[in-house]
Amino acid sequence: MSDQDKSSVQELAVRWTQAQPTVAAFISATIPSFHDSEDVLQRVAATLVTKYAKYDPERPFVAWALGIARIEVLRYRSEVGKDRMIFDEEVVRQIARAYEQIIPHVDEMREVLNRCVKQLRGRVKQVLEMRYLRELAPARIAQQLGMTSNAVFVALHRSRVALRKCMQQGLGQQEGNG
Amino acid sequence: MTDPDLLISAYLFGTLTDEQSAELCGWIMADPANARTFAKATLADRIIRDRIMGNANQRLEQTVVEGEDLVLLASDALGDINPNVIQELLKEAEADDKSVSTGDANQSEPSEPEDKPKVKRKSKKWDAVLPHGGQEHQPIEFSASWIYWGAAALLAIAFFALRNSDLPSPIVQPRVADVVSESVVGPVIAKLSHSLGVEWAVASGSNGASGSNGRESARPVTSKPGSPLRPGEYRLVRGRVWMAFNDGAVVGVTAPALFTLENARRMRLSRGKLVGYCIAEARGFEVETPCTSTVDLGTEFGVQVDAGGVTEVHVLAGKVAVRPVSKSKKLGGQFELVAGHASRVGMRGQVTKIGLRPTTFRNVRLPLGRNLIVNGDFETDAPGEFLGGNPARVRDVYISGWRDQTGATTLSYEGPNSDRELAIEKDLFPEDRGRCYFIGIEVGTISQSIDVSRLAGQIDAGQVTFDLSGWLGGYLDQPDALAVIAIALDEYQEEMKIAQLGPVVSDDRDGRSGFFRRAASGDIPRGARSIRIELVTTTGVDPATNLMDSYADNLSLNLSLKETPAE
């Protein structure tokens, strides 16, 4: 392998590390099943490797990777059938465009949200962990905590709203500090 | 219309109804700003998920600095928060539940689209979870999950490529070699064949104490191939494992998964997904889930169990017998599924036909019983084009799946290049030729690497054989030659040539233009972890056209398990 090839592979690795969270989020946003979205994410990674020779460095890598992810999501949709997908092709395209537009804010969002999540405590943290770590549906969480499904949903919803507000305030303060 | 913020929550938490789905789609399409709000919400959700998963593991986090070094970042101390606030939140939620419906926006906290200015919040209690004013200088953090997938997956690809000088299939190498103590309770019923990035949950009450469901607690294993596996419950938090059962079945499981090994012919998958591969001797191997019993009838099949126990069975080859089960009672209605078909079984035994999704099991499929050469039929890309001229010119195309830095390209059997294509005699076309074939344009090599490490245990036991075949050829009596070479590489990248097809020279073709099938077979050498396939064009550029006319098509590499393991 030539030095140029090695450099190219290293370059791809660095770019993917930066782009992967956004691409993963886009796939998760369009494919409800976590297992399936991880599968599609791997397929995107594989495609990026094989197509990297055709990548135009003048173009933002994240946008290029999102384009490939959009194609893979649509391919997945055609494979599994429409009944397994909530969004049709046009909605997927609209979401992909939206993701391209929010790329400049991703790093800030991640930084602030990570701080917000670290401050969670108690049962809200427990409910979120049951949802995300154990992938339990609200009904199962309710069963285990002796709550109703609606109460769990409301708790999850309010957690999300609260974390969003936390993020908004954090972003505002960052801008203010900046 | 339902509050869009509630719709987004319902979507994220999996409670969206069909009607709400339509509402959400309409709202997203109504305005690009709505789509951005949805994008931000889903991005935030992913960040939260990854952060929580990262916190749960509290492991050393690794990130990449300029693609060269792995830097260890220690987990930061948690910030302050008043836990009473959270408790009150839950109380509020429970109180609200008496009157709140998830679809009724009026009963829930008003939402705030991210793009709009903030309004006065319903409760100031949320102030307690706000960050500390952004006054602390904190480095940008990377969640464990992102680091795992981003750095491990892609850098593993890069690492592999660096070592092999070939573009490989994407392989996730282990981030951390998790080694835990080994229990010695119960008979050995299987052996660990291979693992990637494995992390097992620490079993509660190990060494004989009861785990969940009153079963024996998980039996920790080492991550080394050949490690013994005994009956018990296993909880795989990260990574993938492949296990070889004593009776011949080989099963790959991907995290997150909870499974129980019962004996050498039966296991139970409570959650997650697996692929089972059974040679003839292993027929009758059974995989139980909360709502099915799947018995192998000589096949390769995938089973996926979601958090609610709903089970999907996909048959990739051969056939299986599926019996819906409810609370350990067999419901009757056993049915057979054959290759290419899949079904979903609900917790009450209801069976639904679904489309086969082999890609769902791609991460754990075993490299057995199918062609492992990517784009071996050269049909993936639009073909190049013979442009004529003297010297002859060909529009080169990149050949997907191959490391292609030569002038090699593909051409269509039925392209406009009539004087050349028509010279290929039709009785010398490959069987099932498709549209395109490979043509070497200049002396050089294209190659690809195939990861076979998932079969490490079987390979090291001398149990894996290969069949390599392809159609090779050339043009009239011209001396151009092409060979297909298979090279096994061990974990240190030591190479061993295991087979060569061709070249098929003009004498072999009696001076006729066309293809001949060539094949070779043998054992995969012990220690092999990957196989490199090279297409080598070696000699004889046609001086008249300056164009090599060495052809190849329908290349295939299949691995199989021997019925009886070698000594």
Interface residues (C-beta under 8 A of the other chain):
Chain A: M1 D5 K6 V9 Q10 E11 L12 A13 V14 W16 T17 Q20 P21 T22 A24 A25 F26 S28 A29 P32 S33 H35 D36 E38 D39 L41 Q42 R43 A45 A46 L48 V49 T50 A53 K54 Y76 E79 V80 G81 R84 I86 F87 D88 E90 V91 Q94 I95 R97 A98 Y99 Q101 I102 H105 V106 D107 M109 R110 E111 V112 L113 N114 R115 C116 V117 K118 Q119 L120 R121 G122 R123 V124 K125 V127 L128 E129 R131 Y132 L133 R134 E135 L136 A137 P138 R140 M147 T148 S149 N150 A151 V152 F153 V154 A155 L156 H157 R158 S159 R160 V161 A162 L163 R164 K165 C166 M167 Q168 Q169 G170 Q173 Q174 G176 N177
Chain B: D5 L6 S9 A10 Y11 L12 F13 G14 T15 L16 S21 L24 C25 I28 M29 P32 A35 R36 F38 A39 K40 A41 T42 L43 A44 D45 R46 I47 I48 R49 D50 R51 I52 M53 N55 A56 T63 V64 E66 G67 E68 D76 L78 G79 D80 I81 P83 I86 Q87 L89 L90 E92 A93 E94 D96 D97 V100 S101 T102 S108 E109 S111 E112 E114 K118 R121 W126 V129 L130 P131 G133 G134 Q135 Q138 I140 E141 S143 W146 W149 G150 A151 A153 L154 L155 I157 A158 A161 L162 S165 L167 P168 S169 P170 P256 K273 Q304 D306 A307 G308 I354 G355 R357 T359 T360 R362 N363 Y398 S400 G401
